[in-house]
Amino acid sequence: MPFVPVETPKCPACGKSVYAAEERVAGGYKFHKTCFKCSMCNKALDSTNCTEHEKELFCKNCHGRKYGPKGYGFGGGAGCLSMDSGAHLNRE
């Protein structure tokens, strides 16, 4: 019977194997400590301020700007109304 190594999970950010000593978990995926940062602003994340969306990590602020509600009625008046359409956030 041939030796079959244990399959290690792959980091969604870089695609390399993640071992137990260097893993951080978010949204059911395992990331490296160095890959556990916001994909828009590169801010270092921890378990209290990270949000996962389709295998991408975001800080709560960037996630709200990219995927949150837009337009009038979500800010409570003209003082909070943002004219930001989010066009600069579509990084492909």
Secondary structure, 3 states (H helix, E strand, C coil): CCCCCCCCCECCCCCCECCHHHEEEECCEEEECCCCECCCCCCECCCCCEEEECCEEEEHHHHHHHHCCCCCCCCCCCCCCCCCCCHHHCCC
